[in-house]
Amino acid sequence: MVTDFESLQSEFYHYMVTVGGIAKKTSRDYISRLKFLAETGGYKLDSNITSEYIDEIMNNEESVRQNRDRYSTKHAMGDFRAGLNKFLAFVNSDYKKKRDDSILSEINKVQADRRFLITEKEAIVQSRIGQGCFRRRLIEYWHGCSVSSCRLTDILIASHIKPWRDADNFERLDVYNGLLLLPNYDKLFDLGYVSFDVNGIAVYSKLLSYSDRKILGLKPDLHLVNIEEQHKKYLKYHNENCFME
């Protein structure tokens, strides 16, 4: 069953960790509990959630909790409410818009910086969307998908390992801070469902179910086709700051 909550869970996770200061495991646990509510209770957990709706959910759950084996304790009810309240705070925070605004502000700073030539500014800004010389350098380096070796470069996406918004201007154009990926790999990597360790071996988030991994063709031995020492600091950053453990 696909729920509205599942389409928001990556942003919600990163909100809890970065803005809320909540531990990664705790953030993941909250998501697991809210997915349980959405899937088993049929609750609509989306951007329209209200405190009144949270009270309605909790009243319903209190009446049915003793009829199931999982999440039946008072402690579980407290976790449900805490998770729902954090989701409400996330929705009210307008997290995505604020993050997008910060990226736009950074682009404006680059464009206003008189230390750069116009061509340098264009290269830095174009790298934000995986275009320009950054993309060309990645194609020259990888010759195809960094994971599958697929050579249909017109469908491959130039992706930063350390995100553009977090990188300095050198890192934004550094070929070692980039992967060339098939669209499904790129999206999973960008949202934090997949990362690669310093040896280039794929690691998968616990929020990515086994069935999803199977459908997506994510095998246990998936790895980058090449890795150099210069990649490792960027991969370490992605693991520690972007990956949903």
MARDOKE-734619 format. One record per residue (C-alpha): residue number from 1; residue in one letter; chain; x, y, z. Coordinates in steps of 0.02 Angstrom, whole numbers. Layout:
 num residuo cadena     xx     yy     zz
 NUM       a      A      X      Y      Z
...
# end
This chain:
 num residuo cadena     xx     yy     zz
   1       m      A      0      0      0
   2       v      A     72    169    -52
   3       t      A     36    308     72
   4       d      A     58    496     69
   5       f      A    174    479    217
   6       e      A    297    372    119
   7       s      A    322    513     -6
   8       l      A    373    629    137
   9       q      A    474    512    246
  10       s      A    646    558    178
  11       e      A    620    744    207
  12       f      A    542    707    376
  13       y      A    693    602    426
  14       h      A    817    737    376
  15       y      A    711    869    465
  16       m      A    715    770    628
  17       v      A    903    741    619
  18       t      A    959    914    560
  19       v      A    829   1032    633
  20       g      A    761    930    777
  21       g      A    928    862    835
  22       i      A    852    688    853
  23       a      A    965    535    843
  24       k      A    962    441    679
  25       k      A    897    279    755
  26       t      A    760    371    850
  27       s      A    710    464    690
  28       r      A    701    299    597
  29       d      A    596    223    737
  30       y      A    472    366    728
  31       i      A    454    341    541
  32       s      A    426    154    565
  33       r      A    287    188    690
  34       l      A    202    317    580
  35       k      A    211    198    431
  36       f      A    126     68    540
  37       l      A    -14    191    579
  38       a      A    -35    240    397
  39       e      A    -33     62    332
  40       t      A   -133    -30    464
  41       g      A   -247    109    525
  42       g      A   -276    189    356
  43       y      A   -237    361    427
  44       k      A   -197    499    303
  45       l      A    -30    568    358
  46       d      A     10    711    242
  47       s      A     36    899    239
  48       n      A   -143    927    300
  49       i      A   -116    846    470
  50       t      A   -182    944    621
  51       s      A   -172    926    809
  52       e      A   -358    881    809
  53       y      A   -326    740    687
  54       i      A   -183    677    797
  55       d      A   -304    671    945
  56       e      A   -428    574    837
  57       i      A   -293    449    788
  58       m      A   -237    425    966
  59       n      A   -415    399   1029
  60       n      A   -441    267    896
  61       e      A   -275    182    934
  62       e      A   -311    178   1120
  63       s      A   -470     82   1085
  64       v      A   -390    -50    973
  65       r      A   -213    -70   1042
  66       q      A   -253   -216   1158
  67       n      A   -320   -317   1012
  68       r      A   -150   -331    926
  69       d      A     20   -403    967
  70       r      A    125   -256    906
  71       y      A    128    -80    977
  72       s      A      0   -123   1110
  73       t      A     79    -45   1265
  74       k      A     55    126   1343
  75       h      A    236    162   1298
  76       a      A    197    127   1115
  77       m      A     52    248   1124
  78       g      A    171    381   1190
  79       d      A    290    347   1045
  80       f      A    146    362    921
  81       r      A     95    531    990
  82       a      A    275    594    997
  83       g      A    303    541    817
  84       l      A    141    620    758
  85       n      A    182    783    848
  86       k      A    353    787    767
  87       f      A    274    757    598
  88       l      A    154    902    629
  89       a      A    302   1012    676
  90       f      A    389    958    516
  91       v      A    237   1003    410
  92       n      A    219   1172    495
  93       s      A    404   1210    476
  94       d      A    392   1218    285
  95       y      A    559   1127    285
  96       k      A    571   1098     98
  97       k      A    536   1281     54
  98       k      A    665   1342    179
  99       r      A    794   1222    108
 100       d      A    753   1275    -71
 101       d      A    765   1458    -18
 102       s      A    936   1428     58
 103       i      A    995   1353   -107
 104       l      A    927   1503   -203
 105       s      A   1016   1619    -82
 106       e      A   1179   1525   -110
 107       i      A   1157   1538   -300
 108       n      A   1131   1726   -282
 109       k      A   1290   1738   -177
 110       v      A   1389   1650   -313
 111       q      A   1319   1763   -448
 112       a      A   1358   1919   -347
 113       d      A   1536   1866   -303
 114       r      A   1656   1978   -401
 115       r      A   1802   1860   -375
 116       f      A   1734   1743   -509
 117       l      A   1730   1765   -695
 118       i      A   1559   1751   -778
 119       t      A   1607   1580   -849
 120       e      A   1659   1520   -676
 121       k      A   1494   1578   -601
 122       e      A   1398   1489   -739
 123       a      A   1495   1328   -708
 124       i      A   1460   1331   -521
 125       v      A   1275   1370   -542
 126       q      A   1250   1243   -682
 127       s      A   1330   1109   -574
 128       r      A   1183   1130   -455
 129       i      A   1072   1043   -583
 130       g      A   1206    925   -646
 131       q      A   1243   1021   -805
 132       g      A   1387   1113   -886
 133       c      A   1569   1069   -862
 134       f      A   1532    968   -705
 135       r      A   1428    845   -805
 136       r      A   1555    840   -947
 137       r      A   1695    801   -825
 138       l      A   1595    659   -747
 139       i      A   1559    583   -918
 140       e      A   1744    593   -962
 141       y      A   1791    514   -796
 142       w      A   1660    376   -777
 143       h      A   1620    343   -962
 144       g      A   1450    279   -904
 145       c      A   1348    244   -747
 146       s      A   1459    240   -593
 147       v      A   1369     82   -536
 148       s      A   1303    -13   -687
 149       s      A   1426     51   -820
 150       c      A   1276     91   -932
 151       r      A   1344    201  -1071
 152       l      A   1181    287  -1119
 153       t      A   1247    451  -1052
 154       d      A   1095    549  -1111
 155       i      A    990    463   -976
 156       l      A   1121    471   -839
 157       i      A   1113    603   -702
 158       a      A   1264    698   -637
 159       s      A   1248    689   -448
 160       h      A   1352    769   -311
 161       i      A   1409    653   -172
 162       k      A   1423    795    -47
 163       p      A   1267    895    -92
 164       w      A   1289   1059   -186
 165       r      A   1205   1156    -45
 166       d      A   1334   1093     81
 167       a      A   1488   1103    -30
 168       d      A   1608   1247    -61
 169       n      A   1637   1310   -238
 170       f      A   1787   1197   -267
 171       e      A   1690   1044   -209
 172       r      A   1543   1091   -321
 173       l      A   1652   1067   -475
 174       d      A   1767    929   -411
 175       v      A   1751    774   -520
 176       y      A   1785    666   -367
 177       n      A   1629    738   -285
 178       g      A   1519    669   -423
 179       l      A   1435    511   -479
 180       l      A   1352    477   -646
 181       l      A   1197    375   -608
 182       l      A   1045    295   -685
 183       p      A    888    391   -628
 184       n      A    834    260   -500
 185       y      A   1007    254   -420
 186       d      A   1018    445   -421
 187       k      A    852    468   -332
 188       l      A    890    336   -201
 189       f      A   1061    413   -171
 190       d      A    995    591   -166
 191       l      A    857    549    -39
 192       g      A    975    447     70
 193       y      A    904    273     44
 194       v      A   1069    216    -31
 195       s      A   1248    266      4
 196       f      A   1420    193    -28
 197       d      A   1553    158    101
 198       v      A   1734    215     79
 199       n      A   1769     56    -19
 200       g      A   1628     95   -141
 201       i      A   1511    -43    -78
 202       a      A   1326      2    -74
 203       v      A   1240     16     94
 204       y      A   1050     20    109
 205       s      A    940    113    231
 206       k      A    833      8    348
 207       l      A    688    114    285
 208       l      A    707     29    116
 209       s      A    613   -135    128
 210       y      A    681   -298     61
 211       s      A    540   -307    -67
 212       d      A    580   -130   -128
 213       r      A    764   -176   -143
 214       k      A    717   -329   -244
 215       i      A    602   -231   -360
 216       l      A    736    -99   -386
 217       g      A    869   -229   -421
 218       l      A    977   -176   -274
 219       k      A   1090   -326   -248
 220       p      A   1198   -352    -93
 221       d      A   1358   -340   -197
 222       l      A   1313   -176   -283
 223       h      A   1465    -61   -291
 224       l      A   1546     84   -381
 225       v      A   1644     28   -534
 226       n      A   1792    133   -481
 227       i      A   1849    223   -325
 228       e      A   2000    330   -285
 229       e      A   2067    405   -125
 230       q      A   1994    575   -172
 231       h      A   1817    503   -171
 232       k      A   1827    444      9
 233       k      A   1803    609    102
 234       y      A   1646    642      0
 235       l      A   1577    467     26
 236       k      A   1611    483    213
 237       y      A   1514    647    214
 238       h      A   1365    568    124
 239       n      A   1365    421    245
 240       e      A   1368    532    398
 241       n      A   1253    673    341
 242       c      A   1139    613    199
 243       f      A   1114    426    222
 244       m      A    959    368    317
 245       e      A   1037    228    418
# end
